[in-house]
Every structure is written in structure tokens, then in C-alpha cells.
Amino acid sequence: MTKGARLRLVLRDVASGCAFASMAVSGQLPLWTLGLYGVALVAALAGKRLFARRAKLTALLLLGVAAVLAVNVTSGALNLVVAACAFAGLISAHRLLSAPDAATDGQVHLSGLLMVAGGAALSGELVYGLFLVAFGVLASVAMALGVVEAAVPEGEPVPVRAVLRPLATGVTFAVAGAMAFFILFPRLNWNMTGPRAAPGLGPATTGFSNTVRLGGAGTIKDNPRIVLRATLSPDPGVDALNSYWVGRTYDIFDGLEWTNAGGVRREREPLLTLRPGGDNLIHQRVELLPAYGGRTLIALETPSRLGNAVANGSTGSRRTFLQELAGGEARFLEAGLSYAYEAYSLPPGGSGDTFRRLPSVEQDALLALPEALDPRVSQTAARVLNGEREPLAAAQKLAAWLQREHAYTLELSGEREDPLADFLFERKAGHCEHFATALTLMLRTQGIRARLATGFFGGERVNEGYILRAGDAHAWTHVLVPERGFVTVDATPPAHRTSQGSRLLQRLLGLYEALESRWRNSVVDYSFRDQVDVARALVRPPKGSENTERSRLPPPRAWGAALLAGMVVYAAWRLVTRLAGRPRPHEATRFVDLVEAILLPARLFRAEGETLEDLDARLAREGHPLAPALAPVTRRYLEARFGGRPLRQGEAEQLIRALQRAVTAHVRLEAQRARAAASEPRARAS
Amino acid sequence: MKPRLKQRWARLRAWLRPPRTLKVTRIGRTYLVVTFGVGLGALNTGNNLLYLLLGLLLSMVVVSGVLSERCIRDISVRRVGTDAAFAGEPFAFRWAVSRKQGHAFALTFSEADSPLTGGGGVGYLPANVEHVVRANLIAPRRGPLRLTGVSVTTTWPLGLFAKTRVLPLEGLLLIYPKRTYACQEPGDAERGPVGDSGNPRRNDGSGDVTGLRELAEGEDARRIHWLKSASTGKLLRVEREREERRTWVLTVEAGLADEALERRCEEVAALAHRLLDEGHEVGLNTSDRRLRSGAGSAQEKRILRALAWLGFEGAREEEEEAA
């Protein structure tokens, strides 16, 4: 196998791998198909074509795979689209392992095409776009090398470098053309299926359970995966929001874990009003990503209204109802891979709840203590507070003491019988749940009503919105303050409230999220409305530009128009110079062409390679009647062409006219002879 | 149809032919079907990623058209031709191709609008380099074949479409009769046998003794001169003058047409080849001309040419007039 052929096969196989990866990033393909394809790709890249000798027999394997997929589909374990995509991948794997010939190459590329189409149906990730472009480039190069290789005689090298240059230009234009098509082709539908979601790679990491159990390592704090995106109105415009995003609260602690009093409060509501709001509510458009993994709605503290919820699945999106549970938790009724909803929250400062309006079970629970609570907890709280009875001041005093006397750690090994006492008096180190639990219970021992709240802390600016990571999961304390309601007090040291993962990893993921956000806005959610905006931007200044200070420089679209005009002028100039630079035929050559045209009616043709001089000599030899007329013309041509005696003004016309007359006379004479010959009586045999 | 009408018809077809013809290859057909499916999917679902993919697929079609056009533009072809073309068997045919600027890839050459089958190709043609493309062509029938142009086809860059351009190039290819076995004997010779001192096998005959020489390996043992061999102690063979050269004048009878004429031409060509190969002189007598007898490969070529023109006398006159 030649070097060029090897390169072509590697490119072909990698292109197929990219196409498969474009489906795999959706995380919906069965694991066994990933494994099978991976083995096939590695074997193919290593040059092991395992099915080369038994292509037809091994095709039976595909039948078996199809049967397995069909069973999965009929049993409801697998989506039909996913099964079709997986099957396309396995066909490609089979072809990769077959003997490489022109037909196999074509099948690999076409199955790759089907796979990227399947990837478009399964996933909307930015990575998909990268794999799509990679597939397009690699497959094009492989196909081009295949075309050239087929035409190159055996034994000769394939001119790889020569192929790559024009092809690179072509592929660049193709990508630009694809973008132009994408932007300009009118969207004839309104995308009724709505946005789709894919589970992505890796399991969901957060979510909410009905209990919070103390103990164990806080591994989630290291996780930098993004679980929530939100845009706020009014936009605070800060890079680090550092706000509390509450999911639910807990009010009963049994010494080991937190639970709630009460059950479902409202079964099925399109819009949940948790507490009355005011004019200065903060509006949030929230998207919970597949990495979130829960059904509990998250909103900025303190949420007032939640609604307009949509659950996104792999086949599209649908509206979903909400359910209100104890602990102020709101849940989606229907499961989805990701969710989108709107929320309105009160500005920071208190929830506005009053004790009397709380349900009676919650009222009792706000002061409840575990039966086996270590008496040192109460004694310590009393000692620290030193007679302070005002709830908020007492909470802040205890929080300051906890932050001062206790360390933050995520490395908590082993199960403890009394995790609170262990945190407060033995280990003196813990994570956010330990700090929040300690503060809540210490407050309760002093007769101050408090509860545990869980959710997220933070908010990192990405483009126009904010994101939360799995590591931002957090727990804190709500202290009931008269006339203000529940007020947040956080005992966890401030430096350890947000994600504790690697900074570099977080930065990289933040960068990816920024790109993903642009990809989503510009590509995945591109709509007819955006097209109208593009068209409008071309003809009038963008909205809001009237308010900005006027620049002395022309607007960008003027630069664009000027650039376009410049390119058109350059192209026209190139065309004109090319036309002007064409080698013009010599005047004598044009003269010969004219002579040749004049001789045509007399059926005098120049043979291939015969010069005018040769023709003249031939006619003279044959005694042709036109030879005397042609002789002076030929002589003058030769003098003008090679003898340095150019034709004088009007001389060419004179010569041509003379020749023309001679030819006309000759043709007429010939015609007369022909007529005379035709009218002569023929001899008839008698 | 008369040759002149045929010629006009060929010219009319050449004039009516579009500047480029496009044929979708097998993989190209599947590509178009997939593109159509993706387009339907995009329109039906509104999935923007499918729109993006559709844009890429359509752009590749456009880019493919542009690159293939750049590939077959600015190409010039010159026929180098062939040494001898016999009907019904492959013969080597050559074109000299070059281009003024830019590179060309995956070019296939064939004769346009002609019954010649087969073609030759070149994988890579750089600018300002003349490349000779060789092809094994097959002509179905004997006779003069008027060539109107050379078609250049490329599947560059992706092999989805085969774009063809016809470069007008007038020419004539004379197809000799099919090479077959001569079933009939040539009949009586006009002259002979006579001696032939110029024949390389003149000492391998049955005439007068011309000398003795050592027996070479593989030679007939019956030629050994046993007496002289015994006296000299080595095997000597007798060399005798060959006196078998004769002269035949082969005839293609007048009035033959179609298959009968073809068969007779093939027969005469085979006989001529055999007789000339044996060292005889052969002449040819046809209804309208007589070829003087002669020997050697030049004579065989003259006979083949004369046989190739048989039945196409009108075209020959035109050709001779033009020449």
C-alpha cells in the first residue's frame, strides 16, 4: 500500500470516528455500541481489517445487532432515532473493518454522513459543530485523495501536497457557503418541536433528596460541571453574583439527618405563587441543565412566583405543571433531561413571612431539637451569645464564632454517631452542611426559630447571564426575624461557599460555556426572527445605537459595503487586465485568416500543418487557375510576416479585393461548367 | 447515410452539444439522496443543526462544480495517435495533454462521438508540462474513422459528479481489418519460386548446396552431413539455397458488400500477413485500384491501408483532396 493510500485510509477512518463522536456526545447511544465502534475504529487505525476476507458472512453480525436494537425499541428501552443512529454507527464500524476498496470507501463516507445527520437530531452541543466540521474536512480530503489515487497509474505516488492546496481552498469556501446558507435560507417553519436536550456525557451530579444527612465527604464541591444558566432582569451586571439560589428548606433534625414536616401542598399548578411579591421583583429566566439531575426548581432567594415551565427531552420540549411541597420546594411534575422556567424573587433582605401564617407543623418544627442532642451545644451557644436575644444579631454572632473556631474541610472520613458534636467539639472541621446545621441548632437551643436551607451559592457571569456549577451546591441557615421573615445567615467561611474545584478546570469550562452560549444563541436557537434582525441590521442601524455617542468613523456596514465594492472592482480589474494581456494575433496572421476565408468558396483548404506558402506552391504545381491570383498575396504576406516589410495602409484591402474577384470569377466559371456538363445529352445504350 | 451527411451530422451534434456535460456517479446519487433527506428533515423539524448540515452538503456540491471546472479549463490536447489500429482488438492510442496554468487532477480522456471504446487517464497534470496519456482503445469495425474531438472527464474533487468537456479536434483514424485466421489458400502464385539472396532464410531451402556449418542447438538433425561430420569430429549441417519465394496477387472481388466484404478483407489481410511473413511478395487487386506486389512490413501496411479504405472510396477521395 502506498503512503498516499495509507494517509487516505487514516483520514477516512478518523472522519468516520468524528461522525460517530458527533452522535456519541449526546450521551444517548447505548454503551455497548460505543464499545463496539471504539474497538472497530482502533483496529482499523492499526491497519487490522478483520472482516476483509469474510465481508458477507460478517454482515450477518449486523443483522444480529439490528435484531437487538429492534428488541430494545419495541420494549421501549431505546428511542427509534437513537437506535437508527446506533445502527448507522455499527454499519460504519463493519465497513471500517472490511477490505478497503472504492465501494467500501464510499460506504464509510455515506454512513458518516448519516451519522452526522443523526448527531444533529440527537444533540445540540457545541462539540457537535466541531465534529461536524472535522468530519467535513477529513472526509473531503480522503475522498479527493481517493479520486486522484484511482486516476494515478499504479506504482506512481499520489500528489498529496498538490491535492491539499486547492482542496483546502474549496473546503474553506464550502464552510463559508454553509454559513451563508444557514443565515440566509428562510426558516419556513416555527420549530414546533421546541428545543431538544441530550443527557450529555457523565451522570447528573446534584439534585435534591427529601433528606440531608450529615457526614461523608463533600465530593460535590470539587465538581465544576455547569448545572444552571440564568438571565436576570434587572441585570446586576457584576461578574460574581454571590447570591443564594434556594431549592428547598428543612426543619426537622433527628441528630443525623434533616427532614421536613408536612407533605404536598399543591398538586398541579401552571404557576406557583409561594409568597406575595412587590414591584421590585427580580425576574429570572432559568435553564436547568442535564447535569443538574433533579426536578426541584431553583430560584434566587427568596422566590415569590414560579411558572412557565418547560421540560426538554431528546425528542423536543413540552409544557409541564408544577407541584408545591413542604419546605417551600417546587417540583416539575413531568421528568425531562433539562428544564426551562421563569421565576420572580424578592430582593435580598428577608422573605416577608410571618410566624403566624406558617403552617402549624412548621411553626412547631422551627424550634424542634433532636432528643439526644449533646448538652454542650446549648451551653456553648449560650456562652457565645452571652445574653444576646435579637435573632439576627444572635445568628450573626454564632456564625462569626463558628467561622472563627472551626475549619472548613471536605475530607470527612467515616460515619459518626453524633456528627454535630463531632464537628463542634472533636474534629472542629466540616463543610457547609455541618456549619449550617450547627448554627441552626445552636439558635434553636436558645429559643430562636431557624431552619436549614439548601441550594446553590454563587453565580458566574457568562456573556449576558450567570451560571452555577455543581460545586456551588450549598447549605445555609434561615433565621426567622420578626417583621422581616426568614433572613439568610451563612456560617460557612465565605471563601468556601462556592465551588472548590480546580481553578484551571473551572476557567476552561467557563470558556467552553461562553462558546456554547454563543453557539446556542447563534446556531441552535437561530430563528426566522433572527433572520429578520439580520436583514434589518443590514438596512438600518441596530437598536440602541441612536443613544450611543456618534463616532466620526463610518458604521461597520459601510466598511463592509466598501470592502465588497473594492472586491468587485478588483475582480473587474483582473478581468480587464487578463483580457488586455491576451496575446493578440499578428496582423499578418489575421491577413492569412482572411485569405483562407476567401478561398473557402473555391473549395481550397489548407491541410493540417500546411502553410500559405505550401498551398501556393501546391496550386502552382497543379496549375490551378487561382494560383496566379494567390501568388502576389502569398509573397506580400511572407514579406510582411518575416521580411520586415509591413503592409502599407490599404494594401491589404487591395490584395484581398483582387483575390476576392479572382475567386468569384473562378467559382462562377466552375458553376457554368457544371451546368453545361449537366445539360449535355448522355449517350444511351441501344 | 452517406459519409458527407454523416460528417455534417457529427458537426451539427458537436455544435448543439452543451459546453459541459455532468453525470452523477453512484456515490454522488446516494449523496444527493442523503442531501434531499437532510433537507426534508430540516424543513420538517426546523432543527438548525440539520440546516447547517444541509448548507454544508449543498456548498460541497457547488465547490465540487467550481473545482472540477477549474480542473478541465485551460487544457489543450494533441493527438499523438497510434501505430496501427486493428478492428476488434485493443490498440495503444496516445494524446499529448498540457495546460497553461494551475493544476488538474483525475482526468480521463476518450474520443468524443466515436465508436471507439476505452480511455486513458492522468492523475495529476501540473501547469506547462506536456503529458502523454496512453489508452487502450477498441474499434468495432474496419474503415476510416473521423474523429471530431477529445472528451476530457474529471471526477475531481469528491467523485460525486463526472464533468466532461469536449475539445474539438478534427482527425482521421484508419482502422485495419480484424486480424483473423485465413481459412482459404491463396491460390496459385503468379511467379516463382525464385531464389532470393536477400532473404535471411535463404540458406534454409531445398536448392543447391551453399555450404556447411556447425549444427546449432535445436536445429533439425536431418540436415547433418554425416560424412563431413565424421571426418571433422563435430556435427556439421548442410546449407542449401532456398528457392521458395513466390509472388501472389490477392484479390478482393468487386460487388462484395457488408459482411461479405468485411470477411473478405479480413481473409485477404490474414493471407497477406502470412505470405509476407514467409518471405513472399504480395500484391492486391481490388475493384478500383491495383497494388503492385512487394515484400516486407511496408508492403503489409500498404495492403492493410488499401483494405481499410475498401467500401469508403468517397471518403478517401475527400481525404486525398483535402491532403
Interface residues (C-beta under 8 A of the other chain):
Chain A: G106 H109 L110 L113 L114 V116 A117 G119 A120 A121 G124 Y128 G129 L132 G136 S140 M143 A144 G146 V147 V148 E149 A150 A151 V152 P153 E156 V158 P159 A162 V163 P166 L167 G170 V171 F173 A174 V175 A176 G177 A178 M179 A180 F181 F182 F185 R187 L188 N189 W190 N191 M192 T193 R196 V523 V524 D525 Y526 F605 A607 E608
Chain B: R26 I27 T30 Y31 V34 G37 V38 G41 L43 N44 T45 G46 N47 N48 L49 L50 Y51 L52 L53 L54 G55 L56 L57 L58 S59 M60 V62 V63 S64 V66 L67 R70 H103 F105 A106 L107 T108 G121 V122 G123 Y124 P126 T155 W156 P157 L158 G159 E170 A322 A323
